[in-house]
Amino acid sequence: MHKILVEIYNPASNNTYDVFIPLKSPVYEVVYLLTHTISDLSQGDYKATEQTVLCDRITGNVFDINRTIEEIGLKNGSKLMIL
């Protein structure tokens, strides 16, 4: 399974996480896993919700949850934000 290393910033907890994510996974699966993991790691500063979105940290563009990580063009070192 091919994975890439990305940086995820969470403004609610003001933390950044380096995470490996699989290229073939749809964005909605990655968001689900990230929200629950970050919620646990932030010790309650961040709460997972159904409205959570994954976006590009530089441009602010929200990613289509029905596309795969590969389809949206993410690469090693991409900087993302989860809101």
VENGIZI-V684187 format. One line per field, one symbol per residue. ss: DSSP state (H for helix, E for strand, C for the rest). phi: phi as a letter, one per 30 degrees, with the letter a starting at -180 (. if undefined). psi: psi as a letter, one per 40 degrees, with the letter a starting at -180 (. if undefined). Layout:
BEGIN
ss=???
phi=???
psi=???
END
This chain:
BEGIN
ss=CCEEEEEEEECCCCEEEEEEEECCCEHHHHHHHHHHHHHHHCCCCCCCCCCCCEEECCCCCECCCCCECCCCCCCCCCEEEEC
phi=.dbbcbcccbddchbbbcbdbdddddeddddeddddddedddhjdbcdbdcdbcbdddcidddddccdedddidbeiecbbcb
psi=hhiihihhhhddefihhhhhihdeiidddddddddddddddefedhhhieehihihdddehhiheeiidddefiiheihihh.
END
